[in-house]
Amino acid sequence: MSAPQAQRDAALVLQQRAAALARAKSPEQDGTLLQVLEFNIAGQDCALELRWLREVRPLRGVVELPHAAPGVIGVAHVRGRMLALLDIAPLLGLPAGRVPAEGALLVVGAEAPAFALAADGVGALRGIAPRDVEHRSAPLAAVRPDSAIGITASGHLLLDGAWLIRNFKDFPA
């Protein structure tokens, strides 16, 4: 093969590669980003995929229940329903929580509200590429392993919404 032919072949290969890269979609374009809400519970930065959140509202209409079942710290009145207000702090390796004086009520469920969580504060809505979630990390050591997916690049504990719903859907309210 002559040198000019080799150069033309190399140029053709480079053009084909450039065209393929131009057609390739980024995670933002193809919808593979995990859409999450960042929040804080008992001092721990957390995140939960939006598909598990039914609603976020100001922390009002909450009644603490002394002597409630383990993991339940109260009930929340949400759109005519009473939902169990769960304490997931022990799952995060933290002391049992309390209802913060101010914050947000996170209503969690797959297709309908299943329970509520009391967050100290709510942060950003963010798209996270699955490859940017670290699945093995020292901060996960204190966390119940099946309750979290991993740690995001911003240091938020990505909770497993499916696991939470599966394990807490039958809590009394």
Secondary structure as UniProt FT lines:
FT   HELIX           3..23
FT   HELIX           27..30
FT   STRAND          34..41
FT   TURN            42..43
FT   STRAND          44..49
FT   HELIX           50..52
FT   STRAND          53..58
FT   STRAND          62..64
FT   TURN            66..67
FT   TURN            70..71
FT   STRAND          72..78
FT   TURN            79..80
FT   STRAND          81..86
FT   HELIX           89..92
FT   STRAND          104..108
FT   STRAND          115..119
FT   STRAND          121..128
FT   HELIX           130..132
FT   HELIX           138..142
FT   HELIX           145..147
FT   STRAND          148..151
FT   TURN            153..154
FT   STRAND          157..159
FT   HELIX           161..168
FT   TURN            169..170
//
